[in-house]
Amino acid sequence: MAKPAGKPPAAKAAESAPKVVAENRKARFHYDILDTFEAGLVLRGTEVKVLRQGKCSLDEAYAKIEGDELWLVGCNIPEYSHGNLMNHEPKRRRKCLLHRRELSKLRAKAEIKGLTLVPLRLYFGGRGFAKVTIAVGKGRKLHDKREHEKQKEAQREMRER
């Protein structure tokens, strides 16, 4: 009996790898990342279509806990070009989906003075759902940023030798 033709294993692995839509590169420069959490996003249809086109900005975004819910605030997903009157607002708040235990851990860390919830990247997971990586970060002072840059430069020089 012949085997049914399927995708080769390499194609399946590439298909399940997350497709990164947006990344907040400045966050790693402005904050010391202490912990990360992966959360699902509640999106509208036109938002998903725009994300599949790869258009999104996390530059001014942050996460906020209100009651028993986590919200992504300030994430800019532009309007869908072929949308109609039911198109979404580009900077609306979006609900993040976390398990209750994860949310309580995140709340405990976020309540510590000086810590911020920052989105690091937005991507589509292996099953096609939109996900966001939320980090708990501590803001760096200017001298900390300079010191961090010096350390990175020294490590880069060590690798080149």
Phi and psi in degrees as GROMACS dihedral restraints (atoms count N, CA, C in turn):
[ dihedral_restraints ]
;  ai    aj    ak    al  type     phi  dphi    fc
    3     4     5     6     1   -82.5    20    10
    4     5     6     7     1   145.1    20    10
    6     7     8     9     1   -74.6    20    10
    7     8     9    10     1   141.2    20    10
    9    10    11    12     1   -68.6    20    10
   10    11    12    13     1   141.0    20    10
   12    13    14    15     1   -70.6    20    10
   13    14    15    16     1   125.9    20    10
   15    16    17    18     1  -132.1    20    10
   16    17    18    19     1  -174.5    20    10
   18    19    20    21     1   -77.3    20    10
   19    20    21    22     1   143.8    20    10
   21    22    23    24     1   -65.7    20    10
   22    23    24    25     1   156.3    20    10
   24    25    26    27     1   -57.3    20    10
   25    26    27    28     1   -34.3    20    10
   27    28    29    30     1   -65.0    20    10
   28    29    30    31     1   -37.6    20    10
   30    31    32    33     1   -68.5    20    10
   31    32    33    34     1   -36.8    20    10
   33    34    35    36     1   -66.4    20    10
   34    35    36    37     1   -40.2    20    10
   36    37    38    39     1   -65.6    20    10
   37    38    39    40     1   -40.8    20    10
   39    40    41    42     1   -67.2    20    10
   40    41    42    43     1   -32.8    20    10
   42    43    44    45     1   -69.8    20    10
   43    44    45    46     1   -34.4    20    10
   45    46    47    48     1   -86.1    20    10
   46    47    48    49     1   -10.4    20    10
   48    49    50    51     1   -67.9    20    10
   49    50    51    52     1   141.0    20    10
   51    52    53    54     1   -66.5    20    10
   52    53    54    55     1   139.3    20    10
   54    55    56    57     1   -98.3    20    10
   55    56    57    58     1   108.3    20    10
   57    58    59    60     1   -74.8    20    10
   58    59    60    61     1   126.7    20    10
   60    61    62    63     1   -96.0    20    10
   61    62    63    64     1   -46.8    20    10
   63    64    65    66     1  -144.1    20    10
   64    65    66    67     1   147.6    20    10
   66    67    68    69     1  -135.0    20    10
   67    68    69    70     1   139.7    20    10
   69    70    71    72     1  -100.4    20    10
   70    71    72    73     1    86.0    20    10
   72    73    74    75     1   -70.8    20    10
   73    74    75    76     1   -31.1    20    10
   75    76    77    78     1   -68.1    20    10
   76    77    78    79     1   -23.3    20    10
   78    79    80    81     1   -61.8    20    10
   79    80    81    82     1   -39.7    20    10
   81    82    83    84     1   -70.1    20    10
   82    83    84    85     1   -22.7    20    10
   84    85    86    87     1   -82.2    20    10
   85    86    87    88     1   -40.9    20    10
   87    88    89    90     1   -84.4    20    10
   88    89    90    91     1   -19.5    20    10
   90    91    92    93     1  -131.7    20    10
   91    92    93    94     1   148.1    20    10
   93    94    95    96     1   -86.3    20    10
   94    95    96    97     1   118.2    20    10
   96    97    98    99     1   -82.1    20    10
   97    98    99   100     1   120.9    20    10
   99   100   101   102     1   -97.7    20    10
  100   101   102   103     1   -37.9    20    10
  102   103   104   105     1  -156.8    20    10
  103   104   105   106     1   153.7    20    10
  105   106   107   108     1  -128.1    20    10
  106   107   108   109     1   151.1    20    10
  108   109   110   111     1  -134.6    20    10
  109   110   111   112     1   145.6    20    10
  111   112   113   114     1  -104.6    20    10
  112   113   114   115     1   127.9    20    10
  114   115   116   117     1  -130.2    20    10
  115   116   117   118     1   146.9    20    10
  117   118   119   120     1   -80.3    20    10
  118   119   120   121     1   163.6    20    10
  120   121   122   123     1  -121.3    20    10
  121   122   123   124     1   141.0    20    10
  123   124   125   126     1   -93.8    20    10
  124   125   126   127     1   113.2    20    10
  126   127   128   129     1  -125.2    20    10
  127   128   129   130     1   160.7    20    10
  129   130   131   132     1   -91.9    20    10
  130   131   132   133     1   166.2    20    10
  132   133   134   135     1   -59.6    20    10
  133   134   135   136     1   -43.0    20    10
  135   136   137   138     1   -68.4    20    10
  136   137   138   139     1   -30.1    20    10
  138   139   140   141     1   -66.7    20    10
  139   140   141   142     1   -40.4    20    10
  141   142   143   144     1   -63.9    20    10
  142   143   144   145     1   -40.7    20    10
  144   145   146   147     1   -63.4    20    10
  145   146   147   148     1   -40.6    20    10
  147   148   149   150     1   -67.5    20    10
  148   149   150   151     1   -40.8    20    10
  150   151   152   153     1   -64.0    20    10
  151   152   153   154     1   -37.1    20    10
  153   154   155   156     1   -64.8    20    10
  154   155   156   157     1   -26.2    20    10
  156   157   158   159     1   -78.7    20    10
  157   158   159   160     1   -10.4    20    10
  159   160   161   162     1    86.9    20    10
  160   161   162   163     1    21.4    20    10
  162   163   164   165     1  -106.4    20    10
  163   164   165   166     1   113.3    20    10
  165   166   167   168     1  -170.6    20    10
  166   167   168   169     1   151.9    20    10
  168   169   170   171     1  -135.0    20    10
  169   170   171   172     1   127.7    20    10
  171   172   173   174     1  -107.8    20    10
  172   173   174   175     1    10.8    20    10
  174   175   176   177     1   -57.9    20    10
  175   176   177   178     1   -44.7    20    10
  177   178   179   180     1  -104.1    20    10
  178   179   180   181     1    12.0    20    10
  180   181   182   183     1   -84.4    20    10
  181   182   183   184     1   152.9    20    10
  183   184   185   186     1  -151.1    20    10
  184   185   186   187     1   165.7    20    10
  186   187   188   189     1  -109.4    20    10
  187   188   189   190     1   152.1    20    10
  189   190   191   192     1  -143.7    20    10
  190   191   192   193     1   135.6    20    10
  192   193   194   195     1   -99.4    20    10
  193   194   195   196     1   123.4    20    10
  195   196   197   198     1  -128.4    20    10
  196   197   198   199     1   115.1    20    10
  198   199   200   201     1    66.6    20    10
  199   200   201   202     1  -124.3    20    10
  201   202   203   204     1  -106.7    20    10
  202   203   204   205     1    27.2    20    10
  204   205   206   207     1  -132.2    20    10
  205   206   207   208     1   149.7    20    10
  207   208   209   210     1  -108.0    20    10
  208   209   210   211     1   131.7    20    10
  210   211   212   213     1  -120.7    20    10
  211   212   213   214     1   139.7    20    10
  213   214   215   216     1   -96.9    20    10
  214   215   216   217     1   118.2    20    10
  216   217   218   219     1  -115.7    20    10
  217   218   219   220     1   137.1    20    10
  219   220   221   222     1    85.6    20    10
  220   221   222   223     1     3.7    20    10
  222   223   224   225     1   -75.3    20    10
  223   224   225   226     1   125.5    20    10
  225   226   227   228     1   -98.8    20    10
  226   227   228   229     1   109.3    20    10
  228   229   230   231     1  -113.5    20    10
  229   230   231   232     1   107.4    20    10
  231   232   233   234     1   -61.8    20    10
  232   233   234   235     1   161.3    20    10
  234   235   236   237     1   -63.7    20    10
  235   236   237   238     1   149.1    20    10
  237   238   239   240     1   -74.3    20    10
  238   239   240   241     1   129.7    20    10
  240   241   242   243     1   -64.1    20    10
  241   242   243   244     1   -31.5    20    10
  243   244   245   246     1  -100.3    20    10
  244   245   246   247     1    15.8    20    10
  246   247   248   249     1   -76.1    20    10
  247   248   249   250     1   164.6    20    10
  249   250   251   252     1  -112.7    20    10
  250   251   252   253     1  -150.1    20    10
  252   253   254   255     1   -63.4    20    10
  253   254   255   256     1   -21.7    20    10
  255   256   257   258     1   -89.1    20    10
  256   257   258   259     1    17.0    20    10
  258   259   260   261     1   -64.1    20    10
  259   260   261   262     1   156.5    20    10
  261   262   263   264     1   -87.5    20    10
  262   263   264   265     1   164.1    20    10
  264   265   266   267     1   -82.1    20    10
  265   266   267   268     1   134.3    20    10
  267   268   269   270     1   -62.6    20    10
  268   269   270   271     1   -37.8    20    10
  270   271   272   273     1  -111.4    20    10
  271   272   273   274     1    30.3    20    10
  273   274   275   276     1   -71.9    20    10
  274   275   276   277     1   158.8    20    10
  276   277   278   279     1   -73.6    20    10
  277   278   279   280     1   140.0    20    10
  279   280   281   282     1  -122.4    20    10
  280   281   282   283     1   134.6    20    10
  282   283   284   285     1   -77.7    20    10
  283   284   285   286     1   136.1    20    10
  285   286   287   288     1  -103.8    20    10
  286   287   288   289     1   143.1    20    10
  288   289   290   291     1  -106.2    20    10
  289   290   291   292     1   120.1    20    10
  291   292   293   294     1  -134.8    20    10
  292   293   294   295     1   156.1    20    10
  294   295   296   297     1   -69.2    20    10
  295   296   297   298     1   153.8    20    10
  297   298   299   300     1   -59.4    20    10
  298   299   300   301     1   -39.9    20    10
  300   301   302   303     1   -64.1    20    10
  301   302   303   304     1   -42.5    20    10
  303   304   305   306     1   -63.5    20    10
  304   305   306   307     1   -40.3    20    10
  306   307   308   309     1   -64.9    20    10
  307   308   309   310     1   -39.0    20    10
  309   310   311   312     1   -68.4    20    10
  310   311   312   313     1   -36.7    20    10
  312   313   314   315     1   -64.2    20    10
  313   314   315   316     1   -44.1    20    10
  315   316   317   318     1   -64.0    20    10
  316   317   318   319     1   -41.6    20    10
  318   319   320   321     1   -62.7    20    10
  319   320   321   322     1   -42.6    20    10
  321   322   323   324     1   -61.8    20    10
  322   323   324   325     1   -39.9    20    10
  324   325   326   327     1   -75.0    20    10
  325   326   327   328     1   -34.9    20    10
  327   328   329   330     1   -72.8    20    10
  328   329   330   331     1   -24.8    20    10
  330   331   332   333     1   -76.7    20    10
  331   332   333   334     1   -13.9    20    10
  333   334   335   336     1   -68.4    20    10
  334   335   336   337     1   134.5    20    10
  336   337   338   339     1   -63.5    20    10
  337   338   339   340     1   133.6    20    10
  339   340   341   342     1    93.1    20    10
  340   341   342   343     1    -2.3    20    10
  342   343   344   345     1  -102.3    20    10
  343   344   345   346     1   143.6    20    10
  345   346   347   348     1  -127.3    20    10
  346   347   348   349     1   150.1    20    10
  348   349   350   351     1   -97.9    20    10
  349   350   351   352     1   114.7    20    10
  351   352   353   354     1  -122.5    20    10
  352   353   354   355     1   130.9    20    10
  354   355   356   357     1   -76.8    20    10
  355   356   357   358     1   130.9    20    10
  357   358   359   360     1   -94.7    20    10
  358   359   360   361     1   -43.3    20    10
  360   361   362   363     1  -154.5    20    10
  361   362   363   364     1   153.8    20    10
  363   364   365   366     1  -121.5    20    10
  364   365   366   367     1   131.1    20    10
  366   367   368   369     1  -154.4    20    10
  367   368   369   370     1   169.1    20    10
  369   370   371   372     1  -101.1    20    10
  370   371   372   373     1   124.9    20    10
  372   373   374   375     1   -73.3    20    10
  373   374   375   376     1  -174.1    20    10
  375   376   377   378     1   -61.3    20    10
  376   377   378   379     1   -31.6    20    10
  378   379   380   381     1   -95.8    20    10
  379   380   381   382     1     6.2    20    10
  381   382   383   384     1    93.1    20    10
  382   383   384   385     1     6.1    20    10
  384   385   386   387     1   -89.1    20    10
  385   386   387   388     1   144.9    20    10
  387   388   389   390     1   -74.5    20    10
  388   389   390   391     1   132.3    20    10
  390   391   392   393     1  -131.5    20    10
  391   392   393   394     1   155.3    20    10
  393   394   395   396     1  -132.6    20    10
  394   395   396   397     1   138.8    20    10
  396   397   398   399     1   -96.3    20    10
  397   398   399   400     1   116.4    20    10
  399   400   401   402     1  -101.9    20    10
  400   401   402   403     1   132.3    20    10
  402   403   404   405     1  -115.7    20    10
  403   404   405   406     1   147.1    20    10
  405   406   407   408     1   -95.1    20    10
  406   407   408   409     1   117.6    20    10
  408   409   410   411     1  -128.6    20    10
  409   410   411   412     1   152.3    20    10
  411   412   413   414     1  -110.6    20    10
  412   413   414   415     1   125.6    20    10
  414   415   416   417     1   -60.8    20    10
  415   416   417   418     1   139.6    20    10
  417   418   419   420     1   -93.9    20    10
  418   419   420   421     1   146.1    20    10
  420   421   422   423     1   -82.2    20    10
  421   422   423   424     1   168.4    20    10
  423   424   425   426     1   -59.7    20    10
  424   425   426   427     1   -42.8    20    10
  426   427   428   429     1   -68.1    20    10
  427   428   429   430     1   -30.7    20    10
  429   430   431   432     1   -66.4    20    10
  430   431   432   433     1   -39.3    20    10
  432   433   434   435     1   -64.0    20    10
  433   434   435   436     1   -41.8    20    10
  435   436   437   438     1   -64.6    20    10
  436   437   438   439     1   -42.3    20    10
  438   439   440   441     1   -63.5    20    10
  439   440   441   442     1   -41.0    20    10
  441   442   443   444     1   -62.2    20    10
  442   443   444   445     1   -42.1    20    10
  444   445   446   447     1   -63.4    20    10
  445   446   447   448     1   -40.0    20    10
  447   448   449   450     1   -62.7    20    10
  448   449   450   451     1   -42.8    20    10
  450   451   452   453     1   -63.8    20    10
  451   452   453   454     1   -42.9    20    10
  453   454   455   456     1   -62.5    20    10
  454   455   456   457     1   -41.4    20    10
  456   457   458   459     1   -64.5    20    10
  457   458   459   460     1   -41.1    20    10
  459   460   461   462     1   -64.6    20    10
  460   461   462   463     1   -41.0    20    10
  462   463   464   465     1   -65.3    20    10
  463   464   465   466     1   -38.7    20    10
  465   466   467   468     1   -64.2    20    10
  466   467   468   469     1   -41.5    20    10
  468   469   470   471     1   -65.8    20    10
  469   470   471   472     1   -38.3    20    10
  471   472   473   474     1   -64.0    20    10
  472   473   474   475     1   -39.7    20    10
  474   475   476   477     1   -67.3    20    10
  475   476   477   478     1   -34.9    20    10
  477   478   479   480     1   -71.3    20    10
  478   479   480   481     1   -25.8    20    10
